[in-house]
């Protein structure tokens, strides 16, 4: 961690790291729940980046904090829906592994 | 110890927490362990919010993510547990892993380049009181506030609808 790097850059780099890890998990994971966990990682990176952009620059701080609240609400809604979809898929296919539930040939 | 030094140490601690949690969430074989990694990451991000002088967001992060989302994911793991006890089957070949790392690192490299070469406009973080946030939420951003309620309601209704679905012949 070099001292000439501004705090804003460091916070943004942590957000980028979360995005990178989330993308990696989204590609590598083989079950739907693992992919959901990776999506949550990416959304966290987005929230962190938005708050850093609002708190550490002359942008309006309330805008950034409320946007992050919006992202959190969206994440909660998305998790609810994905839970229901995962349950239906598990009931119908007997598995939540992406290899087993793909029906298209090729 | 001065305040900036303390902040740097705390930032490093939270960054390490986030990184280790994220790696655990991506690489753990068992889904429950991956979920524990996610919780570690969420607490680290919450600490960073606190460090950025946004305590309300830090509390909301804990309430919404750790309190609601993680519990939901845990329920999903529990209810769909197969014979393999929440473990993912199959292994990833070396080439696949390499390609995945490449695909994840390309956008990250671009974004970090942008971060490192952007104009430096940093300032000290300001603390907003909850009163200001609430007023902004009910005056300027009331549309977003109402929309997120509708989105949450529709998601819950859809989840209930999906839960009632009968088993159909494929």
Interface residues (C-beta under 8 A of the other chain):
Chain A: X1 X6 X7 X8 X9 X10 X11 X12 X13 X14 X16 X17 X18 X19 X20 X21 X22 X23 X24 X25 X27 X28 X29 X30 X31 X33 X34 X36 X37 X38 X40 X41 X44 X47 X48 X51 X52 X55 X56 X57 X58 X61 X62 X63 X65 X66 X68 X69 X70 X72 X73 X74 X75 X76 X77 X78 X79 X80 X81 X82 X83 X84 X85 X86 X87 X88 X90 X91 X92 X94 X95 X96 X97 X99
Chain B: X8 X11 X12 X15 X18 X19 X22 X23 X25 X26 X31 X34 X35 X38 X41 X42 X45 X48 X49 X52 X53 X54 X56 X57 X60 X61 X64 X65 X68 X69 X72 X73 X75 X76 X77 X79 X80 X82 X88 X89 X90 X92 X96 X97 X100 X101 X103 X104 X105 X107 X108 X111 X112 X115 X116 X118 X120 X121 X122 X123 X125 X126 X128 X132 X133 X136 X137 X141 X144 X148 X151 X152 X154 X155 X156 X158 X159 X160 X162 X163 X165 X167 X168 X170
